[in-house]
Amino acid sequence: MYGGCRHCSYTCICATGDNSAVLHYGHAAAPNDKTLEDGDMALLDMGAEYHFYASDITCSYP
């Protein structure tokens, strides 16, 4: 993390293809084990925590 942020505010999500539409993808019931294929959509959802403030950002790439 940058600027003193030492913790993620929640478990980060990196999903591709059909899994990018699954809410909270990447847990025991939906393991994060798919390989990124050419043409897949990629969704990245992450955030940082700093002095009890939490951020959230979600980006998607076609």
Summary of the structure (lengths in Angstrom):
residues: 62
radius of gyration: 13.1
end to end distance: 25.6
largest distance: 39.6
contacts: 131
relative contact order: 0.31
helix: 8%
strand: 37%
